[in-house]
Structure formats: C-alpha cells, structure tokens
Amino acid sequence: MSRIWAGLDSGKGHHHGLALDSDGRTRLSRRVANGEPELLDLIADVLALADGEPVTWAIDMTGGEPALLLSLLVAHGQEVLYIPGRLVNRASDGYRGEGKPDARDAYVIADQARMRRDLQPIRPGDEAAIELKLLTGCRADLVEDRTRAVNRLRGTLLSMFPALERALDVTNTGPLKLLTGYQTPAVIRRAGTARLTKWLVNRKVRNARALAEAAVGVAERQYTTVPGEKTIARLVHTLAEEVMALNEQIAEMDKLIEGRFREHELAEIVESVPGIGTVLGTEFLAGVGGGLDGFASPDALAAFAGVAPAPRDSGKVSGNLQRPTVYHRRLQRVFYTSALVSIRCDPNSRKFYARKRAEGKRHVQAVMALARRRVNVLWALIRDRRCYHATPPAIETA
C-alpha cells in the first residue's frame, strides 16, 4: 500500500515539515511558522499529496513547542508517532549530506518512521489527563530547581562553615530558617543557645532547642574566619530563602495536583494500590492519557512503561533479554518507585519480593519484577472498576 510519511522537526517559532513516499523519495519539504493558518496549510498540502492514501506523521517532541501542531493533527484524525530526540541524533550519523539542520532532521524523522516498527503513537488523552500532565511537568521543574538550589546552598555553606553543613539538613524548614538569620560561627556563638532558641520559637520552628544546641555546639569548634566570609554569609542567606520559596511553590503545586487528581474517575482505584499516592497516581494518569483504552493488554502497558524486558537475539543466540531502550520514563518511575514503597507497607508485595530474592535475583531485578506484576494488578483493578485489597474479597457462591 502506498503511504506518505511526514517528519516534523519542531521549533519555537517555526517547524520544518518533510514528506516521503513509500520508496523514500522526498515529496515535500517546507519551513512553516508556528501558527494555526500556516500549520493548517501544511496539513492540507500533505493530505493532498497523499491523495486519499494513509499518512503517518512523526515528531520528536510530545508537548511544549509543537502543542498546537499536535492538537491540529489530532483534530484531523491523523496518526502521529513519537520518535525520541536521542534516537534522531543517533540515526543522523547514518545519513549522508550536510544539508540545513532542520530539513535534515525532518528527513531523518520521516525516514525512521518509515523504516522502524517500534515507535509509539502519541496518545492525546482527555482534558483531565492533559491538565495532570501539565501540573506534574511543572512540579518536576520546581523539584529540579529546588535540588539545584539545595546543592548550591550546601556547597556555599561548606566553603565557610563545614561543621554546620554536616550538622544541618537543609532540606527541612527549621535549618533553612536558622540560616536566614545566622550563618557564621561567630554570630551563632554570640547569640548563644537561649537566644537562638527563642528566635527559632518565634518563627514556629519545631525542636527549636535541639536545633539551637546543635548549631552552637559546632560553632564552638570553629574560631577561624575564612576569606570572603561576609559575602558567603549573604549568599547562604539568599539561597536559604530561595529554597524556602521553592518549598512553598511545590506545596502549592501539590495542592493543585491533589485537587485535580481527586476529580478523576479512576483516582480512588489508582490510589488504593499500595505505594501509589497522589503524585505518582497523577503521573500514571498523565502518562496513560487518562485511561487504558490505548493499550490492548497489560503486556502492551508494561512495554510502554519500560518494566518488561526486551528481546536481544543475535544470530543463533536467542532468548536473551535486556532492558528496553524506548519507553515512557515517568511511567517506569511510577511503577518502580511504588514497588519500592509497597515492599514496606503491603504484605503481598513483600512476599513477592522475598520470593524473587530467594530465587537469586538482585535487589533491582526483584523490584523490577514486582513493578511488572503491579502492571497486571492495576490493569485488572481498572478493568473491573474496583479498589485494591490486601486480602481479596471472598466470592459468594449461589
């Protein structure tokens, strides 16, 4: 069957679209502005080029810059495949020529879509799933920003007051509030335990006395002033406030996520599975598009989530398995992290994990096996529209 393969190299202000026929010949190559009229013209021209034959679109991003383009393609009932950017970069080495980068990338995307059979279709999902995806993406960015700020705070404090850096957990609110007012050994010594405790209590810090004693104790062991101490102290103050602000933003985002998650029809079922809370449940619903209609079986979901081994056969050797290279990383995180948590809180998961360890599997292998099993469990719960119980309910007989 004749078919058109359209590759789209997405950009902020412009996209480059390139269409190939089934023989790999270029039938259309165009740079279009990232606006609705221009994108509609591109879609119309490609469909006209196909003349009623099927068209498969491929793109290297699933959100952000090409969001409008994807919405238009979905509205036109088009099949869209996702090819990760790292696969495009690897494949580019096998293509000749030094053409314009955007056009070259669009060609690689279209040609890879034409030849590969392991690419996943983009599932648009429902409105709720799209909102959950946006919220979890924003939260992930905030968490990354906080991690960077915490690392900078630790490094800066370490350059001035190593003992205090070791004594404080700067991911907690109490130590952060302490650092907004007191940073150097001399200042902490002058304040003393009683004054520092009162200062912390006034700011509603828990275990203020223990925190003050720890800070004064390490301050009594350092009397040397390092070069640039005043500047370092100001930086510590600024970074501590930055981390506290990010903590507040993440807390607000968690409230938004929880509120939107509770409104979803599958929220109660998903959250009933041990180890899956509001955040992981939200990431699961966002990853699968709000439901499991796009997956034919639990095996398909496991492969999409990267918790099922992929075959690695070569020549006469068969039966080898390896970790998959193309999968949904956030979904894998959902199943793997929830499996880790469930070992501590769910007797069934703990028993399964212990059995895998007794069979000689390493820790990561046993947890991954449990994650794969949880795909089947969650699939069955959603299919039957019932919540998880550690002890399955008895089946009544007539």
Secondary structure, 3 states (H helix, E strand, C coil): CCCEEEEEECCCCEEEEEEECCCCCEEEEEEEECCHHHHHHHHHHHHHHHCCCCEEEEECCCCCCCHHHHHHHHHCCCEEEECCHHHHHHHHCCCCCCCCHHHHHHHHHHHHHHHCCCCEECCCCCHHHHHHHHHHHHHHHHHHHHHHHHHHHHHHHHCCCHHHHHHCCCCCHHHHHHHHHCCCHHHHHHHHHHHHHHHHHHCCCCCHHHHHHHHHHHHCCCCCCCCCHHHHHHHHHHHHHHHHHHHHHHHHHHHHHHHHHHCCCCHHHHHHCCCCCHHHHHHHHHHHCCCCCCCCCHHHHHHHHCCCCEECCECCECCCEECCCCCCHHHHHHHHHHHHHHHHHCHHHHHHHHHHHHCCCCHHHHHHHHHHHHHHHHHHHHHHCCCCCCCCCCCCCC
